[in-house]
């Protein structure tokens, strides 16, 4: 059994009022989900438990459930960047703003250039996509967190995406 703690306000997004998402995840992976406060329990075989755990973590970090369900496909993976590893607490809000950009433009640019999905929630950046695109998007986000110019990050991402093809 795996237990995944997620923020209380995201539990409803994971389970949903009509249980349809929960039923889909349970049927697709042959696992059983339970809720204990803000903890989701997952019971089943080890590999499906881990796949379900990624979906639950993604929803807990701000992804809509339909996007998180893409993780059920073998091609997709979920990565989490803890901004606290790169930014001091007092600068967290400002650096989160750098990753999001004015009107969400920086985030959208990284998503479009790498064909990934990004959610910034609390002190984390969640990424869903295919490998190596997720790794490239992660590197770009970390570059922004460590102070690189936006134009430098976009050039880096474009170059790495060309190399990956």
C-alpha positions, 0 to 999 in steps of 0.5 A, a space after each residue: 500500500 502506498 500513501 500519498 499526502 496531497 493538499 486538502 484543497 486538491 483531494 476533491 479534484 482527485 476524487 471528484 464528486 461523481 467518482 468517475 475519475 477515481 473509478 477510471 483510475 481504479 479500473 485502468 490500473 486494477 488498484 483501489 483508492 481510498 481517502 483518509 483526510 488529505 492522504 490518498 491510499 493506493 492498494 494493488 500490485 506494486 507497478 500499478 501502485 507506482 503509476 497511480 501514485 504519479 497520477 495522484 501526485 500530479 493532481 496534488 501539485 495542481 494538474 487537472 485530473 484529465 491531464 494527469 491521466 495522461 501518465 497512464 500512457 507508457 510514453 508520459 512521465 511526471 517530474 517535480 522540481 522543488 523551487 526550495 532547492 534553488 531559491 531562498 525562501 524570501 525570494 520564492 515568490 519573485 522567482 515563481 513569478 519569473 517562471 510564470 512570466 507576465 500573463 503566463 507567457 514564460 510558462 506558455 513558451 516553455 510548454 510550447 517549445 518542449 511540448 510539455 505541460 507545466 503547473 506551478 503550485 506552492 513551492 513546486 513546478 510539476 512537469 508532464 510530458 515525454 522524455 527527453 522533453 520533460 528533462 529539457 523543460 526542467 532544465 529551462 525552469 531551473 535556469 530561470 530559477 537561478 537567474 538566467 535571462 528568458 531569452 537565454 533559456 528559450 535559445 537553450 531549449 530550442 537548441 536542446 530540442 533540435 539536438 533531441 530530434 
